[in-house]
Structure formats: C-alpha cells, structure tokens
Amino acid sequence: MDRIDIHVEVPAVPFKELRGNQAAESSAEIRARVQQARAVQHSRGFYNARIPARDIRRICALDDAGERTLEMAVRRMGLSARAHDRILKVARTVADLGGSPGVSAKHVAEAVQYRSLDRNYWT
C-alpha cells in the first residue's frame, strides 16, 4: 500500500443528492482545470508524479503551517519516507489544481486524507 499514492473509500451517494438540482462542475470545466495544472507542471520540467527526489523539497516547499501539518501526519500515522515524499507530490498536485503557486497546510491535509487507507485498513 505504501507504493500507491491515493487511497480513497467511495461511499454510495445518498438518494437526495442523486435527485437534487445542484449544478455540479462539468466534465469540460474539470478537464480545463486538469489541463492547466498539467501545463504548470510541464513548465517545471516534469509532472508531479515524476519529481526527482533531489527536487521534491524545492518544488513542494511548504509554509510553516504545512510543515506542522505534515509533521503531525507523519508522526501520528507512522508514515515511511516514501509516503512522506508521495504526500508532498500529491499536495503539490492539489495546489496546482487549485491554481495556487505554493503548497499550504490545506493542500497537505487533503493529500494526507488520500492516504487514509494506509493506517485504517492495512495495519
């Protein structure tokens, strides 16, 4: 499981949400956001999943709150060095998808959530 970047449990959608009239983000809008994020990544020289280990800390630099969030997650979940680096890469991707130039605590927290199956089901 340590080699899988994103683990997400997907519960059934409640009936009221299926029948609701809320306008969701269209596939075209999502595609445009992903293409923009990939263009940003490409301009760095490689996509986030392929960031070389020597460049991770520079490209995925965290603010102080992000550092604290990541440290707390690593300690509480007992994450490996590999998981640490993968969380940074996923956090960078979350930031890119949101159009953020930096990686903040909220991006790290979201990336950590995607690792929830690491400790909930496999230990």
HELIX and SHEET records of a PDB file:
HELIX    1   1 PHE A   15  ARG A   19  1                                   5    
HELIX    2   2 SER A   27  ARG A   44  1                                  18    
HELIX    3   3 ASN A   48  ARG A   50  5                                   3    
HELIX    4   4 ALA A   53  ASP A   55  5                                   3    
HELIX    5   5 ILE A   56  ILE A   59  1                                   4    
HELIX    6   6 ASP A   64  MET A   77  1                                  14    
HELIX    7   7 ALA A   81  LEU A   97  1                                  17    
HELIX    8   8 ALA A  105  GLN A  113  1                                   9    
HELIX    9   9 SER A  116  ASN A  120  1                                   5    
END                                                                             
